[in-house]
Amino acid sequence: AFSGPRDTAVGSSLNDVRGQFRDDGGEARANGDFLLYSKKTQDESQIGMLTNLEDGRQKLSYYHPVKNGQYIELSYYGRDGIVAQIDWLQYQPST
Protein backbone atom coordinates (compact mmCIF):
# COMPACT_ATOMS: atom_id res chain seq x y z
CA ALA A 1 0.00 0.00 0.00
CA PHE A 2 1.10 3.55 -0.70
CA SER A 3 2.26 5.38 2.40
CA GLY A 4 2.57 9.03 3.26
CA PRO A 5 4.58 10.90 5.88
CA ARG A 6 4.27 10.30 9.63
CA ASP A 7 3.30 6.63 9.30
CA THR A 8 0.13 7.41 7.35
CA ALA A 9 -1.03 5.06 4.60
CA VAL A 10 -3.91 3.88 2.48
CA GLY A 11 -6.07 1.87 4.88
CA SER A 12 -5.38 4.18 7.85
CA SER A 13 -8.23 5.75 9.77
CA LEU A 14 -8.90 9.28 8.48
CA ASN A 15 -9.10 10.45 12.11
CA ASP A 16 -5.68 8.92 12.84
CA VAL A 17 -4.21 10.75 9.83
CA ARG A 18 -5.82 14.00 10.97
CA GLY A 19 -4.25 13.47 14.40
CA GLN A 20 -0.77 13.28 12.85
CA PHE A 21 -0.95 16.82 11.46
CA ARG A 22 -1.70 20.29 12.75
CA ASP A 23 -5.32 20.99 13.70
CA ASP A 24 -6.20 24.27 15.41
CA GLY A 25 -9.73 23.06 16.10
CA GLY A 26 -11.60 25.25 13.66
CA GLU A 27 -15.38 25.17 13.69
CA ALA A 28 -17.33 23.20 11.12
CA ARG A 29 -19.03 25.12 8.34
CA ALA A 30 -22.70 24.47 7.55
CA ASN A 31 -21.73 21.77 4.99
CA GLY A 32 -19.44 20.02 7.51
CA ASP A 33 -16.14 21.27 6.05
CA PHE A 34 -13.39 22.32 8.46
CA LEU A 35 -10.54 24.77 8.12
CA LEU A 36 -8.00 22.90 10.25
CA TYR A 37 -5.48 25.71 10.25
CA SER A 38 -4.33 28.70 8.26
CA LYS A 39 -0.91 30.16 8.85
CA LYS A 40 -0.18 33.26 6.83
CA THR A 41 2.97 35.34 6.93
CA GLN A 42 4.30 38.00 4.61
CA ASP A 43 6.18 35.36 2.60
CA GLU A 44 4.03 32.23 2.71
CA SER A 45 0.73 30.61 3.55
CA GLN A 46 0.11 27.12 4.95
CA ILE A 47 -3.38 25.68 4.98
CA GLY A 48 -5.03 22.49 6.21
CA MET A 49 -8.63 21.65 5.25
CA LEU A 50 -11.16 18.84 5.63
CA THR A 51 -13.70 18.90 2.81
CA ASN A 52 -16.82 16.80 2.26
CA LEU A 53 -16.98 15.89 -1.43
CA GLU A 54 -20.20 15.50 -3.41
CA ASP A 55 -19.56 11.79 -4.00
CA GLY A 56 -19.62 11.07 -0.24
CA ARG A 57 -15.85 10.97 0.28
CA GLN A 58 -13.87 13.27 2.54
CA LYS A 59 -10.69 15.03 1.47
CA LEU A 60 -8.07 15.96 4.05
CA SER A 61 -5.64 18.43 2.38
CA TYR A 62 -2.48 20.17 3.45
CA TYR A 63 -0.82 22.91 1.37
CA HIS A 64 2.77 23.94 2.07
CA PRO A 65 5.10 26.33 0.20
CA VAL A 66 8.48 24.86 -0.74
CA LYS A 67 10.45 27.43 -2.78
CA ASN A 68 10.20 30.00 -5.55
CA GLY A 69 6.41 30.18 -5.40
CA GLN A 70 6.00 26.38 -5.56
CA TYR A 71 3.48 24.59 -3.34
CA ILE A 72 3.08 20.98 -2.31
CA GLU A 73 -0.41 19.57 -1.73
CA LEU A 74 -0.74 16.38 0.30
CA SER A 75 -4.30 15.05 0.19
CA TYR A 76 -5.94 12.01 1.73
CA TYR A 77 -9.27 10.79 0.35
CA GLY A 78 -11.41 8.77 2.71
CA ARG A 79 -14.64 6.83 2.49
CA ASP A 80 -16.41 5.56 5.61
CA GLY A 81 -13.55 6.97 7.71
CA ILE A 82 -10.77 4.98 5.97
CA VAL A 83 -8.09 6.43 3.65
CA ALA A 84 -8.55 5.00 0.16
CA GLN A 85 -6.24 7.31 -1.80
CA ILE A 86 -3.28 9.63 -1.17
CA ASP A 87 -2.23 12.35 -3.65
CA TRP A 88 1.02 14.29 -3.53
CA LEU A 89 0.97 17.21 -5.99
CA GLN A 90 3.41 19.99 -6.74
CA TYR A 91 2.22 23.33 -8.12
CA GLN A 92 4.52 25.59 -10.13
CA PRO A 93 4.00 29.36 -10.24
CA SER A 94 2.67 30.73 -13.52
CA THR A 95 5.20 32.70 -15.50
C-alpha positions in Angstrom: 0.0 0.0 0.0 1.1 3.6 -0.7 2.3 5.4 2.4 2.6 9.0 3.3 4.6 10.9 5.9 4.3 10.3 9.6 3.3 6.6 9.3 0.1 7.4 7.3 -1.0 5.1 4.6 -3.9 3.9 2.5 -6.1 1.9 4.9 -5.4 4.2 7.9 -8.2 5.8 9.8 -8.9 9.3 8.5 -9.1 10.5 12.1 -5.7 8.9 12.8 -4.2 10.7 9.8 -5.8 14.0 11.0 -4.2 13.5 14.4 -0.8 13.3 12.8 -1.0 16.8 11.5 -1.7 20.3 12.8 -5.3 21.0 13.7 -6.2 24.3 15.4 -9.7 23.1 16.1 -11.6 25.3 13.7 -15.4 25.2 13.7 -17.3 23.2 11.1 -19.0 25.1 8.3 -22.7 24.5 7.6 -21.7 21.8 5.0 -19.4 20.0 7.5 -16.1 21.3 6.0 -13.4 22.3 8.5 -10.5 24.8 8.1 -8.0 22.9 10.2 -5.5 25.7 10.2 -4.3 28.7 8.3 -0.9 30.2 8.8 -0.2 33.3 6.8 3.0 35.3 6.9 4.3 38.0 4.6 6.2 35.4 2.6 4.0 32.2 2.7 0.7 30.6 3.6 0.1 27.1 4.9 -3.4 25.7 5.0 -5.0 22.5 6.2 -8.6 21.6 5.2 -11.2 18.8 5.6 -13.7 18.9 2.8 -16.8 16.8 2.3 -17.0 15.9 -1.4 -20.2 15.5 -3.4 -19.6 11.8 -4.0 -19.6 11.1 -0.2 -15.9 11.0 0.3 -13.9 13.3 2.5 -10.7 15.0 1.5 -8.1 16.0 4.0 -5.6 18.4 2.4 -2.5 20.2 3.5 -0.8 22.9 1.4 2.8 23.9 2.1 5.1 26.3 0.2 8.5 24.9 -0.7 10.5 27.4 -2.8 10.2 30.0 -5.6 6.4 30.2 -5.4 6.0 26.4 -5.6 3.5 24.6 -3.3 3.1 21.0 -2.3 -0.4 19.6 -1.7 -0.7 16.4 0.3 -4.3 15.0 0.2 -5.9 12.0 1.7 -9.3 10.8 0.4 -11.4 8.8 2.7 -14.6 6.8 2.5 -16.4 5.6 5.6 -13.6 7.0 7.7 -10.8 5.0 6.0 -8.1 6.4 3.7 -8.6 5.0 0.2 -6.2 7.3 -1.8 -3.3 9.6 -1.2 -2.2 12.3 -3.6 1.0 14.3 -3.5 1.0 17.2 -6.0 3.4 20.0 -6.7 2.2 23.3 -8.1 4.5 25.6 -10.1 4.0 29.4 -10.2 2.7 30.7 -13.5 5.2 32.7 -15.5 
